[in-house]
Amino acid sequence: MKKVLVVHYSQSGQLSDIARHFTQPLVDDENVSVVFENVCPQKPYPFPWPFFQFLDTFPNSVYLDPPTIEPLTVSADEDFDLIIIAYQVWFLSPSLPMTGFMQSSAAKKLLKDKPVVTLIGCRNMWLLAQEEMKKMIAGLGGRLVGNVALVDEAGSIGSFWATPVWVLTGKKGPHLGGLIPRAGVSEENIKRCDRFGARIVQWFDEGRELNGDLLKNLGAVQIEESLIASEKTGRRAFRLWGRLFRALGPEGARLRRCLLAVYAVFLVVLIVTVVPLNMLLNKLLAPLMRERIDAQKAYFAEPSGSASEVADEKIMRVQSTEYS
């Protein structure tokens, strides 16, 4: 009997839905036991999220300051064959409840020498959050063998507006007659993510050791090259502002609240000017930096490989057939 632990946290419920579909083949297999562990912060994060409380969360998020979480229902001494960590992205970082879990004594025991698969549900900027997660997994002695990232259907520009509206109102939309598109991962993509669970079952049945090839050629992630530089720019800005906010006191402090209004204006300006310009500039320079960009895309796609790599392989197989 193989044992799988699924650690997850979701404000809206979408990520929990993704985790259920992902693991359904595992749950259905009589030779696999699946344990779901919902991370519960002692001070819950509301959904929808009040505007100023939402903004006041970003300094702790980018500096990985963990909130206190409730004790896990699973024993830290229990031995699992695979750990699946399903997390959201907050301000280009792993969500705070998941950061709290990753920095807990229980995680240190549970992940030690274990294969780990990360499962992300987010807008579409997840690369640097996953870099932080990689570091935490490695620091706990775990082995990252797969990553799956499901992103919002609204696309890069549409989700700039759709996701904040969803977070602040609790309504996915569409809004304003479709001017602001529907937020969230598409239902089709959520349902189709059971293919990853099916692959894990296959490897369990074949007795194969879980490694970086586990989720290859399944289109686990999609790397948008135009967003790589934008994430790095946003990350630097978040850390600079975050340092200032932390110097003014803890989350909820009066001085921090006063600065939030200024920061809100800065954030809107960043989103509507710097990020699009960054994307445009990178698109124009892409032909001159193709080798470097391809290397970055390959790096961020590891260990599962990107959807574009799957498409390239299909094209190569078709061409090989045509010319053989």
Protein Blocks (a to p, Z undefined) as FASTA:
>chain_A
ZZdddddddfklmmmmmmmmmmmmmmmpmkbccdddddddfbdcdddddfklmmmmmmmm
mnopacdddddfbdfkbccfbdcdddddeehiacfklmmmmmpmklmmmmgopacddddd
dfklmklmmmmmmmmmmmnopacfbdcddddfkbjmlmmmmmmmmmmnopnbjeehhlac
cedjdfklmmmmmmmmmmmmmmmmnopacdfklmgoklpaccdfklmmmmmmmmmmmmmm
mmmmmmnocehiaklmmmmmmmmmmmmmmmmmmmmmmmmmmmmmmmmmmmmmmmmmmmmm
pmnbpfklmmmmmmmmmmmmmmZZ
